[in-house]
Amino acid sequence: MARQRKIEDPKTKTTPQSSGGRVLKTWDEIHSWQQDNEYILSGYRPASHSFRKSYASLGYIHNETVNIYSHVIGAAIFLTMPIYTYRALYLRYPQATAADIVVFSTFFYGVAICFFLSATYHIIGNHSPNVQKFGNQLDYLGIVILMWGSTIPSVYYGFYCDTGLQKAYWTNVTILATLCIVATLHPRFRHSSLRPYRAAMYAGLGLSGLVFVIHGILLHGWTMQNQRMSVDWMALMAVFNLTGAVIYAARVPEKIKPLKFDIYGNSHQVLHVAVIFAGLAHMLGLFRAFDYLHTVGSVCE
């Protein structure tokens, strides 16, 4: 009932909108499977039941436009970064190996795939209940791929002289990521009774990054490990991710000022931008680690 009172409040009363000649819907006009954030009251695309119509929404403004294009742009940035990395880093240091290219590419393409799948989900989210559910699975799949791809180079440079630990952590994160992918995509694991197990797997994958960072510091000390792994840049990455997640969970600012942030500036959009900055922070940290390990830190004792 509180939700109805909010919508009917004269100060926040929604009216039909149009964008590019298309009528947009309000919260109380869309299907229940389209409803996610009750504080976003307007700017919804009608159910399309057509991929062509869903993709046609790229051509006009609605409340998913920023979510879509933020990650389309993010995907494009990280897709082109391997070219820059090869020219600026690999050619700069003749002693760089194919392994450097592999771990950097794993990171860049992992982030790009995550953003691409996220954008895809937001494009097709108005198609139908089944397609919306599948798109949501793709979104989670992208997050898993990003987390896995981000771990590979950090472990490589963080344990540059400890190949045994490299393999152990790579194996661990790959197993956890595989379990999360199965839990995300397999219908048998979508039952609500298994939600705690799915949550535990995602938590395990997320915490695995914290484990190898702490382990590296305990083994080699803060100074050495910060040079090898750029822990300070990783901390900044975590700040961006956590800030975006907290804002997203709190549903601000749209919760405070209904209607004002329906199209631009709402919490989901803030999360998208924060994740892009997190990826860039991690990238800069990897560049510094690469630079250190191919100059003064290239000799293992």
Buried (B, 14 or more C-beta within 10 A) or exposed (E): EEEEEBBEEEEBEBEEBEBEEBEBBBBEBBBEBBEEBBBBBBBBBBBBEEEEBBBBBBEBBBBBBBBBBBBBEBBEBBBEBBEEBBEEBBEEBEEBEEEBBEBBBBBBBBBBBBBBBBBBBBBBBBBBEEBBEBBBBBBBBBBBBBBBBBBBBBBBBBBBBBEEBBEBBBEBBEEBBBBBBEBBBEEEBBEEEEEEEBEEBBEBBBEBBEEBBEBBBEEBEEEBBBBBBBBEBBEBBBBBBEBBBBBBEEBBBBBEEBBBBBBEEBBBBBBBBBBBBBBBBBBBBBBBBBBBBBEEBEEEE
